[in-house]
Amino acid sequence: MCLAIPARVVELLPDDAATVDLGGVRRRISLALVDDVAVGDYVIVHVGYALNRLDPAEAERTLALFAEARALAAPPQP
């Protein structure tokens, strides 16, 4: 199964590229499929490509759900 996840753009780079923040991890991605992306925008990322821009409120809700799912899947702390 593959997931497309929201990521916040932190830097625009040459050649339709950007650096995004994925929960504290920074990755270089391609913006070749999306127009008019700015620093601070959220994009949906799949296999290194931004697929589209995402409303910030929707991105935050999705990221909160991912965090909740991780917490539920984590083993109990002693």
C-alpha positions in Angstrom: 0.0 0.0 0.0 1.2 3.5 -0.8 0.2 6.7 0.9 0.2 10.2 -0.4 1.0 12.5 2.6 0.7 16.2 3.3 4.0 18.1 3.6 4.8 21.8 4.2 7.0 23.5 1.6 10.0 25.1 3.4 12.2 26.0 0.5 11.8 26.4 -3.3 14.7 25.1 -5.3 15.7 25.4 -9.0 14.4 23.0 -11.6 10.8 22.6 -10.2 12.0 21.2 -6.9 11.4 22.0 -3.3 12.3 21.0 0.2 9.4 19.9 2.3 9.0 19.1 6.0 7.4 15.8 6.8 7.0 15.7 10.5 10.5 17.1 11.2 12.1 15.1 8.3 13.1 17.3 5.3 13.0 15.8 1.8 13.7 17.2 -1.7 10.6 16.7 -3.9 9.6 17.6 -7.5 7.0 20.3 -8.1 6.8 19.5 -11.8 3.1 18.5 -11.5 1.9 21.5 -9.5 1.8 25.2 -10.4 2.1 28.2 -8.1 3.5 26.6 -5.0 4.9 29.0 -2.4 6.9 28.5 0.8 4.4 27.6 3.6 2.0 25.8 1.3 1.0 22.2 2.0 1.3 19.7 -0.9 0.3 16.1 -1.2 3.5 14.1 -1.8 3.6 10.6 -3.3 6.9 8.9 -4.3 8.8 12.2 -4.4 6.3 14.3 -6.4 3.9 16.9 -5.2 0.5 15.9 -6.7 -1.5 19.0 -5.7 -1.7 21.8 -3.1 -3.8 21.2 0.0 -5.8 23.6 2.2 -3.8 24.2 5.4 -6.7 23.3 7.7 -7.2 20.0 5.8 -3.5 19.3 6.0 -3.4 19.9 9.8 -6.5 17.6 10.3 -4.8 14.8 8.2 -1.5 15.1 10.0 -3.4 15.0 13.4 -5.1 11.8 12.3 -1.7 10.3 11.3 -0.3 11.2 14.7 -3.3 9.7 16.5 -2.9 6.5 14.4 0.8 6.3 15.3 -0.1 6.7 19.0 -2.7 4.0 18.9 -0.2 1.6 17.1 2.6 2.3 19.6 3.3 -0.3 22.2 2.2 0.7 25.7 4.9 2.4 27.8 5.9 0.6 31.1 
